């Protein structure tokens, strides 16, 4: 077996199951889970109909690079959404469909990291989506964590990275809007990171899967390719963005996304993926095409999340320290108890599940930025979300009175 498997830590939801093992809620209230970022809004009709209509496509192999029409639709969406110059993206060179962002974010490290170099490093935020760490470890690299605290607006401080780390860095993962904080990396910081990538010759993998869930309809979060274009760079060198239909279109089971950016990297990544075997089925391509070409369902999604977020802040704000997120559908809330104890007692007393923040982060010399936090995913329908949030409030109030 690959010895690097021994370096992997249990996945957050495995740890959550272990934390709750043997616990029996004392209430008869229905269980509500706000732990997993799995959208419960119904998938748009146009997506499911396209799947059904093209189900006959299962008797065909498909090219790893995906169909031309899908790649064109993705490039059109990126150009419109991020105000890119017309024809800046070549569908044949600048984009590849993925089986969701998880698959692509993991695989890119396997293709990029050069094990022959001395102690390769992959830089990532802390807290983080655990795929970043697992991908780095299984690629033979050492993770380097950038702590994201409330004091720095939950932003990674790229200028705090020592020169010797940059010298060994081959890949940087960033997530904007952030998971779990919802913080959006501003364009100036993205430009700074691009400058650092040029200087130290590393690749930026920007996870933008939450980019379409934002609060101000007139102020969508900026993206990495957008920062490139504003710098006058039309080659997108060293820059890759990852997008998904899981959050944008409430279709996590579709397993559909894409990576776009540096054509030279994607040419080599396509070679890797040809051997990996993750071609997108024809019916999934048809459903994805329908989704990327429709914005009505996405606006409706944003409206629903916006309403739930405002309700959540109104309910929990008086009893818990909660920073309003800039985007995404998570609340990153500070707990009055250690996060594991808070999660266990909340489940046992009120039959609500949240995710301990320490499960999304790592200990560092400066501490653990996820400790004494929980991530609350506002993914359930509005009524269930409100019910769960009131239960959390009652629990927090009982702690204050104890």
C-alpha positions in Angstrom: 0.0 0.0 0.0 1.0 3.6 -0.5 2.6 4.6 2.7 1.3 8.2 2.3 -2.1 6.8 3.1 -0.9 6.6 6.7 -0.5 10.4 6.7 -4.2 11.0 6.1 -6.4 12.1 9.0 -10.0 10.9 9.4 -12.5 12.9 7.3 -14.5 15.4 9.3 -17.8 13.5 9.0 -16.1 10.3 10.1 -15.0 12.1 13.2 -18.5 13.5 13.7 -20.0 10.1 13.5 -17.5 8.9 16.1 -18.3 11.9 18.3 -22.0 11.1 18.3 -21.6 7.3 18.6 -23.7 6.0 21.5 -25.5 9.2 22.1 -29.3 9.2 22.2 -31.2 12.5 22.0 -33.4 13.0 25.1 -36.0 14.9 23.0 -38.6 13.4 20.6 -38.0 16.3 18.2 -37.1 15.3 14.6 -33.4 15.2 13.8 -32.2 18.1 11.7 -28.7 18.1 10.3 -26.9 21.3 9.5 -23.5 19.7 9.4 -23.0 18.8 5.7 -22.9 21.4 2.9 -25.3 19.4 0.8 -28.0 21.7 -0.7 -31.5 20.4 0.0 -33.2 22.8 -2.5 -34.7 20.9 -5.4 -32.5 20.5 -8.4 -33.8 22.6 -11.3 -36.3 20.8 -13.6 -34.3 21.6 -16.7 -31.3 19.6 -15.3 -33.4 16.5 -14.4 -35.2 16.6 -17.7 -31.9 16.8 -19.6 -30.7 13.8 -17.8 -33.8 11.8 -18.6 -33.8 12.9 -22.3 -30.2 11.9 -22.8 -30.2 8.7 -20.8 -29.7 6.7 -24.0 -26.2 8.0 -24.1 -25.0 5.3 -21.7 -24.0 3.0 -24.6 -21.3 5.4 -25.7 -17.8 6.1 -24.5 -17.1 9.8 -24.2 -13.9 11.8 -24.6 -12.1 12.9 -21.4 -12.0 16.5 -22.7 -15.8 16.6 -22.8 -18.0 17.8 -25.6 -17.3 21.0 -27.6 -20.8 22.4 -26.8 -20.3 22.0 -23.1 -16.9 23.6 -23.1 -18.2 26.5 -25.2 -21.1 27.0 -22.7 -18.7 27.0 -19.8 -16.4 29.6 -21.5 -19.4 31.8 -22.3 -20.5 31.6 -18.6 -17.1 32.4 -17.3 -16.7 35.4 -19.7 -20.1 36.8 -18.7 -19.8 36.1 -15.0 -16.3 37.4 -14.4 -16.2 40.2 -17.1 -13.4 38.6 -19.1 -12.4 39.9 -22.5 -14.4 38.4 -25.4 -12.6 35.4 -26.8 -10.0 35.3 -24.0 -11.0 31.7 -23.3 -10.5 29.1 -26.0 -13.0 26.2 -25.3 -10.5 23.7 -26.8 -7.6 24.9 -24.6 -8.7 26.7 -21.4 -11.4 24.4 -19.8 -11.9 20.8 -18.8 -15.1 19.3 -17.4 -14.7 17.6 -14.0 -16.7 15.1 -12.0 -17.3 17.8 -9.4 -14.7 20.1 -7.8 -13.5 17.5 -5.3 -12.3 15.2 -8.1 -10.4 18.0 -9.8 -9.0 19.6 -6.7 -7.6 16.3 -5.6 -6.3 15.2 -9.0 -4.5 18.5 -9.8 -2.0 18.0 -7.0 -1.2 14.5 -8.2 -0.5 15.9 -11.7 1.4 19.0 -10.6 3.6 18.1 -7.6 7.1 17.0 -8.6 8.3 14.5 -6.0 11.8 14.7 -7.3 12.3 18.1 -5.8 13.5 18.6 -2.2 10.5 18.7 0.2 7.8 20.1 -2.0 5.2 22.3 -0.2 1.5 22.9 -0.9 0.1 26.1 0.8 -3.5 26.2 1.9 -5.8 28.1 4.2 -6.6 26.9 7.7 -9.5 26.0 8.3 -9.9 24.3 4.9 -11.7 21.8 2.8 -9.9 18.6 3.8 -9.4 17.5 0.2 -6.6 20.1 -0.1 -4.5 18.4 2.6 -5.2 14.9 1.5 -4.3 15.8 -2.1 -1.0 17.3 -0.9 0.0 14.4 1.3 -0.8 11.8 -1.4 1.2 13.8 -3.9 4.2 13.5 -1.6 4.1 17.2 -0.5 4.0 18.9 2.9 1.0 21.1 3.7 1.7 24.6 4.9 -1.2 26.2 6.7 -2.2 29.9 6.6 -4.3 30.6 9.6 -7.5 32.5 9.0 -8.7 34.2 12.2 -11.5 36.6 12.9 -8.8 39.2 13.6 -7.6 39.1 10.0 -11.1 38.8 8.5 -10.7 35.1 7.9 -8.3 35.9 5.1 -5.1 34.1 4.3 -2.1 36.4 4.7 0.1 35.6 1.7 2.8 38.0 2.9 3.3 36.1 6.1 4.7 33.0 4.3 8.4 32.7 4.8 10.7 32.9 1.7 12.0 29.4 2.2 8.4 28.1 2.1 7.7 29.9 -1.1 11.0 28.6 -2.5 9.6 25.0 -2.1 6.0 25.8 -2.9 4.6 24.1 -6.0 0.9 24.6 -5.5 -1.4 27.0 -3.5 -5.0 26.2 -2.7 -7.3 29.0 -2.0 -11.1 29.0 -1.5 -13.1 32.1 -2.2 -15.8 32.5 -1.0 -14.3 30.6 1.9 -15.4 27.4 3.5 -16.3 27.7 6.4 -16.2 31.4 6.9 -17.8 32.8 3.7 -15.0 35.4 3.5 -14.3 36.6 0.0 -10.6 37.2 -1.1 -10.5 40.7 -2.6 -9.1 41.4 -6.0 -6.0 43.1 -4.6 -5.1 40.0 -2.6 -5.6 37.8 -5.7 -3.3 40.1 -7.7 -0.7 39.9 -5.0 -0.9 36.1 -5.0 -0.5 36.1 -8.8 2.6 38.2 -8.5 4.0 35.8 -5.9 3.3 32.9 -8.2 5.2 34.6 -11.0 8.2 35.2 -8.7 8.3 31.8 -7.1 6.9 29.6 -9.9 4.0 27.9 -8.2 0.4 27.2 -9.4 -2.7 28.7 -7.9 -5.8 26.4 -7.6 -8.7 28.6 -6.7 -11.8 26.7 -5.4 -14.7 29.0 -6.4 -17.5 26.5 -5.9 -19.4 28.9 -3.6 -19.0 31.9 -5.9 -22.7 32.0 -7.0 -24.2 32.1 -3.4 -23.8 35.7 -2.4 -25.8 38.3 -0.5 -25.7 41.4 -2.7 -27.2 40.7 -6.1 -25.2 43.6 -7.6 -21.9 42.6 -6.1 -20.8 39.1 -7.0 -17.5 37.9 -5.6 -14.5 38.4 -7.8 -12.6 35.5 -9.2 -9.0 34.6 -10.0 -9.4 34.7 -13.8 -11.0 38.1 -13.3 -8.0 39.3 -11.4 -5.8 38.0 -14.2 -7.7 39.9 -16.8 -7.6 43.1 -14.8 -3.8 42.8 -14.7 -3.8 42.5 -18.5 -2.9 38.8 -18.5 -4.8 36.9 -21.1 -2.7 33.7 -20.8 -4.0 32.9 -17.2 -0.5 31.5 -16.6 -0.2 29.6 -13.3 -3.9 30.2 -12.5 -6.7 27.6 -12.3 -10.2 28.0 -11.1 -12.6 25.2 -10.1 -16.4 25.5 -10.3 -19.2 23.2 -9.6 -23.0 22.7 -10.1 -23.3 21.2 -6.6 -23.9 24.5 -4.8 -24.8 26.8 -7.7 -27.6 24.6 -9.0 -28.4 22.4 -6.0 -27.2 19.3 -7.9 -24.5 17.7 -5.7 -25.4 14.2 -7.0 -24.8 15.3 -10.6 -21.0 15.3 -9.9 -20.4 18.0 -12.4 -17.9 20.9 -12.5 -15.0 22.2 -14.4 -11.5 23.6 -14.2 -10.4 26.6 -16.3 -7.3 28.6 -16.8 -3.7 28.1 -17.9 -3.8 26.2 -21.2 -0.3 24.7 -20.8 -1.2 23.1 -17.4 -4.6 21.9 -18.7 -2.9 20.2 -21.7 -0.8 18.1 -19.3 -3.7 17.7 -16.8 -5.8 16.2 -19.7 -3.1 13.6 -20.3 -3.3 12.7 -16.6 -7.0 12.5 -16.6 -7.0 10.3 -19.7 -5.3 7.7 -17.6 -7.3 8.5 -14.5 -10.6 7.8 -16.3 -13.0 10.5 -15.2 -14.8 11.3 -18.4 -18.2 13.0 -17.9 -21.1 10.8 -19.2 -23.1 12.2 -22.1 -26.3 12.6 -20.1 -24.4 14.5 -17.4 -22.9 16.8 -20.0 -26.4 17.5 -21.3 -27.7 18.4 -17.9 -24.6 20.5 -17.2 -25.1 22.4 -20.4 -28.6 23.2 -19.4 -27.5 24.4 -16.0 -24.7 26.6 -17.1 -26.9 28.3 -19.6 -29.6 29.2 -17.1 -29.4 31.9 -14.4 -33.0 32.0 -13.2 -32.7 29.0 -10.9 -29.4 30.4 -9.5 -31.0 33.7 -8.7 -33.8 31.8 -6.9 -31.2 29.9 -5.0 -29.5 33.0 -3.9 -32.8 34.5 -2.8 -33.6 31.5 -0.6 -30.2 31.4 1.0 -30.3 35.2 1.6 -33.5 34.8 3.4 -32.3 31.9 5.5 -29.1 33.7 6.4 -30.9 36.8 7.6 -33.2 34.7 9.7 -30.2 32.9 11.1 -28.4 36.1 12.1 -31.6 37.4 13.7 -32.1 34.2 15.7 -28.5 33.4 16.8 -27.1 36.9 16.9 -28.3 37.7 20.4 -26.8 34.6 22.0 -23.8 33.6 19.9 -20.8 35.4 18.3 -21.5 35.0 14.6 -19.8 37.1 11.8 -22.1 37.6 8.9 -20.5 35.8 5.9 -19.9 37.7 2.7 -21.0 34.7 0.6 -21.8 31.0 0.7 -24.4 29.3 2.9 -22.4 28.6 6.1 -22.4 30.3 9.5 -19.1 30.2 11.3 -20.1 30.6 14.9 -18.0 30.9 18.0 -19.1 28.5 20.8 -19.4 29.1 24.5 -18.1 25.6 25.1 -15.3 23.6 23.4 -16.6 22.9 19.9 -16.8 19.1 20.4 -18.7 19.4 23.7 -21.1 22.0 22.2 -21.8 19.6 19.3 -22.4 16.6 21.5 -24.6 18.4 23.9 -26.6 20.1 21.2 -27.3 16.8 19.5 -28.2 15.0 22.8 -30.4 17.8 24.1 -32.0 19.1 20.9 -31.4 16.6 18.1 -29.6 19.0 15.9 -26.2 18.2 14.3 -23.5 20.8 13.4 -19.9 20.3 12.6 -17.1 21.1 15.1 -14.8 23.7 13.7 -11.7 21.9 14.9 -12.5 19.1 12.5 -11.9 21.6 9.6 -8.6 22.9 10.8 -5.2 21.9 12.1 -3.1 22.8 15.1 -0.3 25.2 14.4 2.3 27.1 16.4 -0.2 29.9 16.7 -3.1 27.6 17.7 -6.0 26.1 16.0 -8.2 28.7 14.2 -11.2 26.3 14.0 -11.3 25.6 17.8 -14.3 26.8 19.7 -16.3 27.2 16.5 -19.0 25.3 14.7 -20.0 25.3 11.1 -23.7 25.6 10.5 -24.8 24.8 7.0 -28.0 26.5 6.0 -28.9 23.9 3.4 -32.2 22.6 4.6 -35.5 24.1 3.5 -36.4 27.3 5.3 -38.8 25.9 7.8 -36.4 23.1 8.9 -33.5 25.6 9.1 -35.5 28.0 11.3 -36.5 25.2 13.6 -32.9 24.0 14.0 -31.7 27.5 14.6 -34.2 28.2 17.4 -33.1 24.9 19.0 -29.5 26.1 18.8 -30.6 29.4 20.4 -32.4 27.7 23.2 -29.3 25.5 23.9 -27.0 28.6 23.9 -29.4 30.4 26.3 -29.4 27.4 28.6 -25.6 27.6 28.7 -25.7 31.3 29.6 -28.1 30.5 32.5 -26.1 27.6 33.9 
